[in-house]
Amino acid sequence: MAKANPLQFIQQTRSEISKVVWPTRREVVLTTVMVLILATITAIFFTLIDLGIRSGLEFGLGWFDR
């Protein structure tokens, strides 16, 4: 692969960047909100799972203290 000189590299880079379809502000905001909502739901889910496992283990291991 031949090495391009710096001017060709900049021209090729600008050409490729012009092909990028940038999201609209509305798309970015909606996607961000969706990610935050799903991250919150996931955090709540795993917190409940963790509490359930911890309670189960404490209950199960509590039998040995009797």
C-alpha positions in Angstrom: 0.0 0.0 0.0 1.5 3.3 -1.1 2.0 6.0 1.4 0.0 9.2 0.6 1.5 12.5 1.1 0.0 14.7 3.9 -2.0 16.9 1.4 -3.6 13.8 -0.2 -4.3 12.4 3.3 -6.1 15.5 4.3 -8.1 15.6 1.1 -9.1 11.9 1.5 -10.0 12.4 5.1 -12.3 15.4 4.2 -13.8 13.4 1.4 -14.7 10.5 3.8 -16.0 12.8 6.6 -18.3 14.5 4.0 -20.0 11.0 3.5 -20.9 10.7 7.2 -24.6 11.2 8.0 -24.7 13.1 11.3 -27.7 12.5 13.6 -30.0 15.4 14.2 -30.2 17.1 17.6 -33.6 15.4 18.3 -32.1 12.0 17.5 -29.2 12.5 19.9 -31.5 13.7 22.7 -33.9 10.8 22.2 -31.1 8.2 22.1 -29.5 9.7 25.2 -32.8 9.6 27.1 -33.4 6.0 26.0 -29.9 5.0 27.2 -30.4 6.7 30.6 -33.8 5.1 31.1 -32.5 1.6 30.1 -29.5 2.1 32.4 -31.7 3.0 35.3 -34.0 0.0 34.7 -31.0 -2.3 34.4 -29.5 -0.9 37.7 -32.8 -1.4 39.5 -33.2 -4.9 38.1 -29.7 -6.0 39.3 -30.1 -4.3 42.6 -33.3 -6.3 43.2 -31.5 -9.5 42.1 -28.6 -8.7 44.4 -31.0 -8.1 47.4 -32.8 -11.3 46.6 -29.6 -13.4 46.5 -28.3 -11.7 49.6 -31.5 -12.3 51.6 -31.6 -15.9 50.4 -28.0 -16.5 51.5 -28.6 -14.8 54.9 -31.7 -16.9 55.4 -30.0 -20.1 54.3 -26.8 -19.5 56.3 -28.9 -18.4 59.3 -30.0 -22.0 59.7 -26.5 -22.9 60.8 -26.5 -20.4 63.7 -29.4 -22.2 65.4 
